[in-house]
C-alpha cells in the first residue's frame, strides 16, 4: 500500500496561515506598545491669536483691544534624547502685539521664555534630569499621554508654576476631526514680585516690590485620543500688578478673554494627529485583525488540503486491493491454484 504525501502548496498555505496567526498578537501586544513613544525629532511651530490688552512700555500705559499673537516653537534635542532615553524638547514661546511682529529677536517681544522639557517617552510624565527648566509636575504639558482617557488630567501651567485640573468636557470636532475636550480655569494667584516705579501701582515711592498676579479666564484643549496630540488649544491669560499687600489689581500687564490656535495651526495639528493615529491603528488594530482572519482562512485551507491529500492516498491503496487478487491464490491464473491432473 502506497501512502500519499501532502502537496507542497497545502504545506505552504498551512505554514503561512500559522505565521499570520502568530503575527497578530505580536503586532498588537509587542509592536504597537513600542510604537507609542513620544517623538524626539520634533520641530514644529504653533500659533495662537486673539484680542486683548497689554502694558505698552513706550506709552507707559495699558492699551486695549489689541491683536495678540503667541508663537511657540518646539524642537527636540535628538542627541540628548538618544543619550538619556527620554524625550527632551526645547520650547521657545513669545507673545507679541502686531507692532513687534515679526520679531527679529525674541527679546524684542512683549514676553519671551525659553524652556527645556524632559518627559518619559512612554508615560509622558516629567523626568527631572538633563538640564530640565523649569521643574514641573503633572500628567500633561504640550501633549497628553497616549490613549487619552475621559477623566480629569493635571495640566502644568508654566506661568502659574503649578498644575491645573482640566476636566473632560465631551468630544469636539476640529477641522472635521474629532478629539476629546478638556477645560479648566485658574483663579487669581500671586506668582512673584517685581521691582517697579511706585507710581505704576499707585504709590508715591520711587521703587517698590509690586506683586505679580496671574489668572486664566479659561483653558480649552482638544486632544487626539490615540496619540495625545493637541489639535486645538485656547487660553485666557490675565497678568496684573498689585501694590505690596494690595487686594486689587492696579496695573494690567496682559489680559485676553481668549487666544486660540489659528486655522492654519489647527489644520497642521489635525494632519499630524491623523497621520500618527492612523499608523498606530494600522499596527495595533487593522493588521492584527487582517492577520487573524487571513491566517485562519489559510490555515484551514492548508489543513484541509493536507488531510484530503492523505485520505486520497489511503483510499487509492484500498481500492487497488479490493476483491480477488488477479494473481492471488484463488485466481484462475495463479501458479498456486490446483491444476488439472492427468490420470
Secondary structure, 3 states (H helix, E strand, C coil): CCCCCCCHHHHHHHHHHHHHHHHHHHHHHHHHHHHCCCCCCCEEEEEEEEEEEEEECCCCEEEEEEEEEEEEEEEECHHHHHHHCCEEEEEEEEEEEHHHCCCCCHHHCCEEEEEEEEECCCCCCECCCCCCECCCCCCECCECCCCCCCCCEEEEECCCCEEEEEEEEEEEEECCEEEEEEEEEEEEEEEEEEEECHHHHCCCCCCEEEEEEEEEEEEEEEECCCCCEEEEEEECEEEEEECCCCCCCCEEEEEEEEEEECHHHHHHHHHHHHHHHHHHHHHHHHHHHHHHHHHHHHHHHHHHHHHHHHHHHHHHHHHHHCCCCCCCCCCCCCCCCCCCCCC
